[in-house]
Amino acid sequence: MKRTMINKIICPNCKSKLDIKSDIIEHGEIKEGRISCNTCASEFLIQHFIPRFVATDQYADTFSFEWKKFHDVQIDILNKTDVTEQHFIKNTGWTKEKLKGKLVLDAGIGAGRYAEVVSRWDAEVVGVDLSFAVNVAYKNIGQRDNVHILQADLFKLPFEPETFDMIYSIGVLHHTPDTRAAFKSLVPLLKKGGEMAIFVYHFGEYCYFSDIWRKITTRLPYKLVYYLSTIAIPLYYIHKIPILGLGLQFLLPTANWLNWKWRWLDTFDWYTPKYQNKHTYPEVFKWFKEEGFSEIEIFEYPIFIRGKKG
């Protein structure tokens, strides 16, 4: 943890200031230590450079496993591509010029896919995740001067109100017990005039059968589903066969990325999480309106929405 981070965080329990009580420094950062609250006596550990505001990964254990296995698959700088960067631009409308110099919250950082892009754009990024994917994110991008990574619960984040200029949460909120409540928990952290962009799942044409399969796969050991998900690699080619491919994709939906590792990753990602909520554009648009957002923009890929806090 960078020492400057102590000025950005508060006790998630009583909202008081925190102090660093002990620490081991390595490469100019706090590698191991203890953060304490003088008001309510809560204590939080710093382990492997990351402040931990939760003791376990709770319902996000599949993501801890997922990003350990697929730690570099979607990271542009490691794959020498701009796939994630272009995806981010297209579906948030944000550019390097827009984010430069801003304090940005990545609510659900995973392996650091989008934070890697935003930090290259000269924004200061704070990435949080409930899962132990934070360890992977730190390995990928955590040593950058403008990146901070915390393990914390989206429903109980350790930040003052109106801390961030921009907030995004891409593919995360629908994996919580209550997508609407998770969205609502982020709103107070955004400054007035700041922008928030989110992506949540929609009710797609393939959901009926995938939801049936998920009743099975979510009860299987996720290590087994990891290997079963390799079926997506050859199915990509079968899906190209007229009629047969379409029918098979409807009955057994799998990811269809050109890159075989992405197919494997996204298929595993679809069939293992405990929670997978789905929504509609009117529903999510209403969330933004109810929380006082204006200039709400809907993007083509469902469901990406961005708004400006009033």
C-alpha positions as semicolon CSV with decimal commas, in nm:
position;residue;x (nm);y (nm);z (nm)
1;M;0,000;0,000;0,000
2;K;0,127;0,344;-0,085
3;R;0,144;0,569;0,222
4;T;-0,063;0,837;0,048
5;M;-0,356;0,594;0,044
6;I;-0,411;0,642;0,418
7;N;-0,545;0,991;0,337
8;K;-0,806;0,846;0,101
9;I;-0,957;0,577;0,323
10;I;-1,176;0,573;0,634
11;C;-1,305;0,306;0,867
12;P;-1,584;0,119;0,685
13;N;-1,751;0,048;1,020
14;C;-1,775;0,390;1,185
15;K;-1,650;0,624;0,907
16;S;-1,364;0,764;1,119
17;K;-1,006;0,830;1,013
18;L;-0,756;0,545;1,010
19;D;-0,394;0,524;1,122
20;I;-0,108;0,297;1,021
21;K;0,012;0,131;1,341
22;S;0,288;-0,092;1,208
23;D;0,441;-0,161;0,876
24;I;0,711;-0,338;0,676
25;I;0,834;-0,132;0,383
26;E;0,952;-0,282;0,055
27;H;1,017;-0,095;-0,271
28;G;0,878;0,221;-0,113
29;E;0,539;0,065;-0,033
30;I;0,388;-0,092;0,277
31;K;0,410;-0,466;0,220
32;E;0,280;-0,586;0,557
33;G;0,117;-0,387;0,833
34;R;-0,187;-0,299;1,034
35;I;-0,440;-0,018;0,999
36;S;-0,648;0,077;1,301
37;C;-0,941;0,301;1,385
38;N;-0,899;0,508;1,700
39;T;-1,274;0,553;1,734
40;C;-1,419;0,202;1,717
41;A;-1,092;0,004;1,753
42;S;-1,145;-0,184;1,425
43;E;-0,825;-0,322;1,278
44;F;-0,742;-0,416;0,921
45;L;-0,437;-0,592;0,785
46;I;-0,211;-0,491;0,501
47;Q;-0,093;-0,813;0,337
48;H;0,123;-0,842;0,027
49;F;0,094;-0,465;-0,032
50;I;-0,289;-0,467;-0,019
51;P;-0,510;-0,332;0,263
52;R;-0,772;-0,595;0,345
53;F;-1,109;-0,469;0,468
54;V;-1,266;-0,816;0,446
55;A;-1,145;-1,140;0,601
56;T;-1,259;-1,370;0,318
57;D;-1,376;-1,352;-0,042
58;Q;-1,728;-1,464;0,065
59;Y;-1,948;-1,531;-0,242
60;A;-1,672;-1,422;-0,484
61;D;-1,450;-1,730;-0,443
62;T;-1,497;-1,838;-0,806
63;F;-1,346;-1,507;-0,917
64;S;-1,047;-1,557;-0,690
65;F;-0,988;-1,884;-0,875
66;E;-1,074;-1,742;-1,217
67;W;-0,828;-1,455;-1,216
68;K;-0,550;-1,666;-1,073
69;K;-0,589;-1,899;-1,372
70;F;-0,652;-1,630;-1,635
71;H;-0,431;-1,361;-1,485
72;D;-0,304;-1,212;-1,810
73;V;-0,568;-1,302;-2,068
74;Q;-0,745;-0,965;-2,100
75;I;-0,463;-0,726;-2,005
76;D;-0,376;-0,519;-2,312
77;I;-0,019;-0,437;-2,216
78;L;0,061;-0,804;-2,152
79;N;-0,101;-0,918;-2,478
80;K;0,025;-0,629;-2,692
81;T;-0,329;-0,546;-2,806
82;D;-0,575;-0,260;-2,759
83;V;-0,889;-0,475;-2,737
84;T;-0,977;-0,371;-2,382
85;E;-0,894;-0,005;-2,445
86;Q;-1,121;0,011;-2,751
87;H;-1,396;-0,175;-2,566
88;F;-1,371;0,074;-2,279
89;I;-1,387;0,377;-2,510
90;K;-1,678;0,240;-2,713
91;N;-1,892;0,148;-2,414
92;T;-1,825;0,434;-2,172
93;G;-1,763;0,721;-2,413
94;W;-1,463;0,820;-2,204
95;T;-1,127;0,912;-2,353
96;K;-0,776;0,972;-2,226
97;E;-0,839;1,346;-2,232
98;K;-1,155;1,303;-2,025
99;L;-0,990;1,098;-1,750
100;K;-0,644;1,253;-1,734
101;G;-0,569;1,379;-1,384
102;K;-0,895;1,244;-1,239
103;L;-0,936;1,024;-0,931
104;V;-1,120;0,717;-1,058
105;L;-1,279;0,423;-0,875
106;D;-1,276;0,081;-1,041
107;A;-1,552;-0,099;-0,852
108;G;-1,460;-0,461;-0,913
109;I;-1,107;-0,448;-1,048
110;G;-1,063;-0,822;-1,108
111;A;-0,722;-0,880;-1,264
112;G;-0,690;-0,511;-1,351
113;R;-0,818;-0,523;-1,708
114;Y;-0,971;-0,174;-1,724
115;A;-0,758;-0,015;-1,452
116;E;-0,454;-0,093;-1,665
117;V;-0,600;0,122;-1,943
118;V;-0,717;0,406;-1,719
119;S;-0,384;0,426;-1,537
120;R;-0,204;0,453;-1,872
121;W;-0,432;0,747;-1,942
122;D;-0,271;0,933;-1,650
123;A;-0,567;0,904;-1,413
124;E;-0,519;0,798;-1,052
125;V;-0,704;0,468;-1,009
126;V;-0,833;0,307;-0,692
127;G;-0,934;-0,052;-0,761
128;V;-1,141;-0,256;-0,516
129;D;-1,258;-0,615;-0,527
130;L;-1,414;-0,859;-0,283
131;S;-1,217;-1,151;-0,425
132;F;-0,851;-1,241;-0,398
133;A;-0,821;-1,129;-0,760
134;V;-0,668;-0,819;-0,600
135;N;-0,346;-1,019;-0,564
136;V;-0,340;-1,070;-0,941
137;A;-0,427;-0,707;-1,007
138;Y;-0,141;-0,595;-0,786
139;K;0,100;-0,821;-0,972
140;N;-0,022;-0,685;-1,306
141;I;-0,038;-0,312;-1,233
142;G;-0,017;-0,245;-0,858
143;Q;0,337;-0,108;-0,863
144;R;0,240;0,181;-1,087
145;D;0,258;0,510;-0,896
146;N;-0,100;0,604;-0,986
147;V;-0,266;0,273;-0,892
148;H;-0,405;0,174;-0,550
149;I;-0,561;-0,167;-0,485
150;L;-0,782;-0,268;-0,190
151;Q;-0,975;-0,580;-0,097
152;A;-1,316;-0,462;0,020
153;D;-1,691;-0,515;-0,001
154;L;-1,878;-0,291;-0,249
155;F;-2,156;-0,255;0,007
156;K;-1,914;-0,126;0,271
157;L;-1,636;0,067;0,101
158;P;-1,382;0,262;0,311
159;F;-1,416;0,602;0,144
160;E;-1,554;0,944;0,232
161;P;-1,859;1,069;0,039
162;E;-1,777;1,251;-0,285
163;T;-1,423;1,118;-0,306
164;F;-1,409;1,025;-0,675
165;D;-1,430;1,225;-0,997
166;M;-1,535;0,919;-1,198
167;I;-1,658;0,570;-1,113
168;Y;-1,698;0,265;-1,334
169;S;-1,807;-0,090;-1,263
170;I;-1,794;-0,320;-1,563
171;G;-1,939;-0,669;-1,532
172;V;-1,942;-0,675;-1,151
173;L;-2,260;-0,540;-0,992
174;H;-2,475;-0,823;-1,129
175;H;-2,257;-1,073;-0,941
176;T;-2,363;-0,931;-0,603
177;P;-2,673;-1,041;-0,409
178;D;-2,853;-0,718;-0,510
179;T;-2,745;-0,530;-0,823
180;R;-2,960;-0,225;-0,751
181;A;-2,829;-0,195;-0,394
182;A;-2,469;-0,236;-0,513
183;F;-2,521;0,046;-0,764
184;K;-2,678;0,266;-0,497
185;S;-2,383;0,208;-0,261
186;L;-2,144;0,365;-0,514
187;V;-2,340;0,684;-0,579
188;P;-2,246;0,872;-0,257
189;L;-1,876;0,820;-0,334
190;L;-1,903;1,018;-0,659
191;K;-1,851;1,393;-0,660
192;K;-2,131;1,615;-0,786
193;G;-2,078;1,664;-1,157
194;G;-1,882;1,340;-1,174
195;E;-1,972;1,056;-1,408
196;M;-2,048;0,690;-1,348
197;A;-2,049;0,413;-1,609
198;I;-2,168;0,057;-1,549
199;F;-2,219;-0,266;-1,738
200;V;-2,466;-0,528;-1,618
201;Y;-2,609;-0,837;-1,784
202;H;-2,931;-0,823;-1,983
203;F;-3,192;-1,088;-2,064
204;G;-3,038;-1,226;-2,385
205;E;-3,174;-1,483;-2,625
206;Y;-2,945;-1,754;-2,490
207;C;-3,025;-1,704;-2,121
208;Y;-3,303;-1,962;-2,094
209;F;-3,084;-2,267;-2,149
210;S;-2,772;-2,119;-1,988
211;D;-2,977;-2,056;-1,673
212;I;-3,077;-2,423;-1,674
213;W;-2,714;-2,530;-1,711
214;R;-2,613;-2,290;-1,433
215;K;-2,839;-2,476;-1,190
216;I;-2,593;-2,762;-1,237
217;T;-2,260;-2,587;-1,289
218;T;-2,292;-2,362;-0,984
219;R;-2,322;-2,674;-0,770
220;L;-2,015;-2,842;-0,919
221;P;-1,661;-2,781;-0,794
222;Y;-1,546;-2,478;-0,989
223;K;-1,216;-2,651;-1,061
224;L;-1,417;-2,911;-1,254
225;V;-1,610;-2,640;-1,441
226;Y;-1,274;-2,484;-1,529
227;Y;-1,188;-2,792;-1,733
228;L;-1,541;-2,842;-1,866
229;S;-1,532;-2,486;-1,999
230;T;-1,265;-2,585;-2,250
231;I;-1,554;-2,713;-2,460
232;A;-1,591;-2,353;-2,578
233;I;-1,260;-2,378;-2,764
234;P;-1,372;-2,627;-3,036
235;L;-1,740;-2,523;-3,028
236;Y;-1,640;-2,189;-3,179
237;Y;-1,581;-2,366;-3,510
238;I;-1,896;-2,577;-3,490
239;H;-2,101;-2,262;-3,431
240;K;-2,002;-2,148;-3,779
241;I;-2,196;-2,438;-3,936
242;P;-2,537;-2,310;-4,057
243;I;-2,842;-2,423;-3,856
244;L;-2,642;-2,679;-3,653
245;G;-2,417;-2,414;-3,504
246;L;-2,703;-2,180;-3,418
247;G;-2,903;-2,458;-3,255
248;L;-2,607;-2,577;-3,053
249;Q;-2,528;-2,226;-2,934
250;F;-2,890;-2,188;-2,822
251;L;-2,892;-2,519;-2,632
252;L;-2,542;-2,487;-2,483
253;P;-2,432;-2,123;-2,489
254;T;-2,056;-2,065;-2,479
255;A;-1,836;-1,763;-2,547
256;N;-1,747;-1,703;-2,911
257;W;-1,439;-1,483;-2,898
258;L;-1,182;-1,528;-3,174
259;N;-0,911;-1,576;-2,910
260;W;-0,940;-1,927;-2,765
261;K;-0,828;-1,820;-2,417
262;W;-1,101;-1,555;-2,406
263;R;-1,358;-1,821;-2,504
264;W;-1,243;-2,043;-2,221
265;L;-1,234;-1,757;-1,969
266;D;-1,575;-1,609;-2,050
267;T;-1,746;-1,948;-2,057
268;F;-1,607;-2,026;-1,711
269;D;-1,703;-1,676;-1,599
270;W;-2,062;-1,733;-1,712
271;Y;-2,125;-2,070;-1,553
272;T;-1,958;-2,046;-1,210
273;P;-2,058;-1,730;-1,015
274;K;-2,308;-1,777;-0,734
275;Y;-2,499;-1,464;-0,835
276;Q;-2,581;-1,370;-1,194
277;N;-2,858;-1,113;-1,206
278;K;-3,000;-0,988;-1,536
279;H;-3,173;-0,660;-1,611
280;T;-3,328;-0,441;-1,881
281;Y;-3,229;-0,100;-2,019
282;P;-3,545;0,073;-1,885
283;E;-3,481;-0,077;-1,541
284;V;-3,118;0,040;-1,519
285;F;-3,202;0,377;-1,676
286;K;-3,453;0,423;-1,394
287;W;-3,180;0,355;-1,135
288;F;-2,977;0,646;-1,270
289;K;-3,279;0,876;-1,270
290;E;-3,374;0,779;-0,915
291;E;-3,023;0,858;-0,792
292;G;-3,028;1,206;-0,944
293;F;-2,817;1,148;-1,255
294;S;-2,859;1,355;-1,570
295;E;-2,715;1,333;-1,922
296;I;-2,778;0,959;-1,909
297;E;-2,640;0,786;-2,216
298;I;-2,718;0,435;-2,333
299;F;-2,453;0,247;-2,528
300;E;-2,501;-0,018;-2,794
301;Y;-2,364;-0,319;-2,608
302;P;-2,627;-0,423;-2,352
303;I;-2,634;-0,306;-2,084
304;F;-2,380;-0,019;-2,076
305;I;-2,509;0,308;-1,930
306;R;-2,333;0,626;-1,819
307;G;-2,466;0,927;-1,631
308;K;-2,361;1,254;-1,469
309;K;-2,434;1,308;-1,100
310;G;-2,645;1,614;-1,028
